[in-house]
Amino acid sequence: MANQIADFFRLKPEEQAVAGAADHIKKFWDPRMKVKMAAHLAHGGDGLNPLALKAATLACKPATGQ
């Protein structure tokens, strides 16, 4: 889903695209989805395109291991 969101914003300049995708994730994703994404990011974020990776990193708090 993060890749699809990033694809929607990809025609904008990169800084705006990352900010737009991150804002969408912050506003519309359930907190559980953000926790799962943070865990995925902590393991390298495999499968995310570069724009989605940057946006998710901004929008999802890192997993704390607790």
MODELLER restraints for C-alpha pairs under 7 A, 6 or more apart:
rsr = mdl.restraints
at = mdl.atoms
rsr.add(forms.Gaussian(group=physical.xy_distance, feature=features.Distance(at['CA:2:A'], at['CA:52:A']), mean=5.57, stdev=0.5))
rsr.add(forms.Gaussian(group=physical.xy_distance, feature=features.Distance(at['CA:3:A'], at['CA:48:A']), mean=6.06, stdev=0.5))
rsr.add(forms.Gaussian(group=physical.xy_distance, feature=features.Distance(at['CA:3:A'], at['CA:49:A']), mean=6.11, stdev=0.5))
rsr.add(forms.Gaussian(group=physical.xy_distance, feature=features.Distance(at['CA:3:A'], at['CA:52:A']), mean=5.32, stdev=0.5))
rsr.add(forms.Gaussian(group=physical.xy_distance, feature=features.Distance(at['CA:5:A'], at['CA:21:A']), mean=5.98, stdev=0.5))
rsr.add(forms.Gaussian(group=physical.xy_distance, feature=features.Distance(at['CA:6:A'], at['CA:21:A']), mean=5.53, stdev=0.5))
rsr.add(forms.Gaussian(group=physical.xy_distance, feature=features.Distance(at['CA:6:A'], at['CA:51:A']), mean=5.89, stdev=0.5))
rsr.add(forms.Gaussian(group=physical.xy_distance, feature=features.Distance(at['CA:6:A'], at['CA:52:A']), mean=5.15, stdev=0.5))
rsr.add(forms.Gaussian(group=physical.xy_distance, feature=features.Distance(at['CA:9:A'], at['CA:17:A']), mean=4.84, stdev=0.5))
rsr.add(forms.Gaussian(group=physical.xy_distance, feature=features.Distance(at['CA:9:A'], at['CA:20:A']), mean=6.71, stdev=0.5))
rsr.add(forms.Gaussian(group=physical.xy_distance, feature=features.Distance(at['CA:9:A'], at['CA:21:A']), mean=6.58, stdev=0.5))
rsr.add(forms.Gaussian(group=physical.xy_distance, feature=features.Distance(at['CA:10:A'], at['CA:17:A']), mean=5.72, stdev=0.5))
rsr.add(forms.Gaussian(group=physical.xy_distance, feature=features.Distance(at['CA:18:A'], at['CA:51:A']), mean=6.06, stdev=0.5))
rsr.add(forms.Gaussian(group=physical.xy_distance, feature=features.Distance(at['CA:18:A'], at['CA:54:A']), mean=6.37, stdev=0.5))
rsr.add(forms.Gaussian(group=physical.xy_distance, feature=features.Distance(at['CA:18:A'], at['CA:55:A']), mean=4.94, stdev=0.5))
rsr.add(forms.Gaussian(group=physical.xy_distance, feature=features.Distance(at['CA:19:A'], at['CA:55:A']), mean=6.66, stdev=0.5))
rsr.add(forms.Gaussian(group=physical.xy_distance, feature=features.Distance(at['CA:21:A'], at['CA:55:A']), mean=5.71, stdev=0.5))
rsr.add(forms.Gaussian(group=physical.xy_distance, feature=features.Distance(at['CA:22:A'], at['CA:55:A']), mean=4.43, stdev=0.5))
rsr.add(forms.Gaussian(group=physical.xy_distance, feature=features.Distance(at['CA:22:A'], at['CA:56:A']), mean=6.10, stdev=0.5))
rsr.add(forms.Gaussian(group=physical.xy_distance, feature=features.Distance(at['CA:22:A'], at['CA:58:A']), mean=6.15, stdev=0.5))
rsr.add(forms.Gaussian(group=physical.xy_distance, feature=features.Distance(at['CA:22:A'], at['CA:59:A']), mean=5.05, stdev=0.5))
rsr.add(forms.Gaussian(group=physical.xy_distance, feature=features.Distance(at['CA:25:A'], at['CA:59:A']), mean=6.26, stdev=0.5))
rsr.add(forms.Gaussian(group=physical.xy_distance, feature=features.Distance(at['CA:26:A'], at['CA:59:A']), mean=5.54, stdev=0.5))
rsr.add(forms.Gaussian(group=physical.xy_distance, feature=features.Distance(at['CA:34:A'], at['CA:60:A']), mean=5.24, stdev=0.5))
rsr.add(forms.Gaussian(group=physical.xy_distance, feature=features.Distance(at['CA:35:A'], at['CA:60:A']), mean=6.87, stdev=0.5))
rsr.add(forms.Gaussian(group=physical.xy_distance, feature=features.Distance(at['CA:35:A'], at['CA:63:A']), mean=6.84, stdev=0.5))
rsr.add(forms.Gaussian(group=physical.xy_distance, feature=features.Distance(at['CA:37:A'], at['CA:60:A']), mean=6.66, stdev=0.5))
rsr.add(forms.Gaussian(group=physical.xy_distance, feature=features.Distance(at['CA:38:A'], at['CA:60:A']), mean=5.41, stdev=0.5))
rsr.add(forms.Gaussian(group=physical.xy_distance, feature=features.Distance(at['CA:38:A'], at['CA:61:A']), mean=5.80, stdev=0.5))
rsr.add(forms.Gaussian(group=physical.xy_distance, feature=features.Distance(at['CA:38:A'], at['CA:62:A']), mean=4.87, stdev=0.5))
rsr.add(forms.Gaussian(group=physical.xy_distance, feature=features.Distance(at['CA:38:A'], at['CA:63:A']), mean=5.31, stdev=0.5))
rsr.add(forms.Gaussian(group=physical.xy_distance, feature=features.Distance(at['CA:39:A'], at['CA:62:A']), mean=6.88, stdev=0.5))
rsr.add(forms.Gaussian(group=physical.xy_distance, feature=features.Distance(at['CA:39:A'], at['CA:63:A']), mean=5.19, stdev=0.5))
rsr.add(forms.Gaussian(group=physical.xy_distance, feature=features.Distance(at['CA:42:A'], at['CA:62:A']), mean=6.77, stdev=0.5))
rsr.add(forms.Gaussian(group=physical.xy_distance, feature=features.Distance(at['CA:42:A'], at['CA:63:A']), mean=6.65, stdev=0.5))
rsr.add(forms.Gaussian(group=physical.xy_distance, feature=features.Distance(at['CA:45:A'], at['CA:53:A']), mean=6.84, stdev=0.5))
